[in-house]
Amino acid sequence: MRSAGHLGGRNSTGGTSAVRALLIAGPTASGKSALALDVARRRNGVVINADSMQVYRDLRILTARPTKEEEAAAPHRLYGHVDGAVNHSVARWLADATAVLSEVEAEGRLPIFCGGTGLYFKALTDGLSDIPAVPDDVRAAVRAACEGRETPELHARLAACDPASAARLRPSDRLRVMRALEVHAATGRSIAAFWDTRAPGPLSGDGVEKVFLAPDRAEIRARIDARFLAMMEAGTLDEVAALAARRLDPMLPVMRAHGVPGLIAALEGRMSLAEAIAKGQADTRAYAKRQVTWFRNSMPGWRWVEAREARDWVTP
């Protein structure tokens, strides 16, 4: 793997490169947050969350949000600012992120976007499709019709009314299949028609450093398993119990965070705690694999760095 060089180093003509923003992505447990904090402290930066689960205030431990001590060491934004009852979306995140980006730039600080949600980074650089908002009553009707039905059945229903988007979605991707059904119900149009039209993102163009931390596969699997056990010791079962007590819609993103379904099942006696832990670890490992595959296939132009080399990449 080629060396990543240094942030803000010298370019090929000998001049100093100007960095407008730094994007740090990678699979879960790859060391993104530690690197972002290191850069923020060295470069007068602000760490801005780009992880779809770390936006929720209900799950600080289970989603590995920065600790209070880490947040005190450098400014952090868009962490834990959304209630679990909210069906947060990439569009809402992009609106928040764009506002924060303007504030950070006005302060003369370096914006450091850090996370593992590929669609958030893609929205930053490539923009979002202009999909109309789905009225609440339409969304509720679609969800009621989908309740109790297996995801492949919903995908087949989507294929019948919107074959173009069904062909581009995995039959197991329940959230996006339901989103496509909602958009079709609200507009009568395929969501794929909106995907293909988008305005540039707020960080399109030059001056953006993009790095993907790519740890060894065996190493990341071991880290994930160990971290999940550490989370259990830190009190994540109590955290999930408090979330379960809210009786939220099980289709909400926060209720589908890796570890939540299994731990709720354990709390309700439908699964042993050991089984729930193993499920949480396995689901997280599978997610990390998908993150790597998605970035490799969907995000050209990113610099891939071995996690252990990342600190050398930061200018002292």
Secondary structure, DSSP 8 states (H G I E B T S, - for coil): ------TT-B-TTSSB---SEEEEE-STTSSHHHHHHHHHHHHTEEEEE--SSTTBTT-TTTTT---HHHHHHS-EESSS-B-TTS---HHHHHHHHHHHHHHHHHTT-EEEEEES-HHHHHHHHH--B------HHHHHHHHHHHTT--HHHHHHHHHHH-HHHHTTS-TT-HHHHHHHHHHHHHHSS-HHHHHT-B---TT-SSSEEEEEE---HHHHHHHHHHHHHHHHHHTHHHHHHHHHTT---TTSGGGGSTTHHHHHHHHTTSS-HHHHHHHHHHHHHHHHHHHHHHHHHH-TT-EEE-GGGHHHHS--
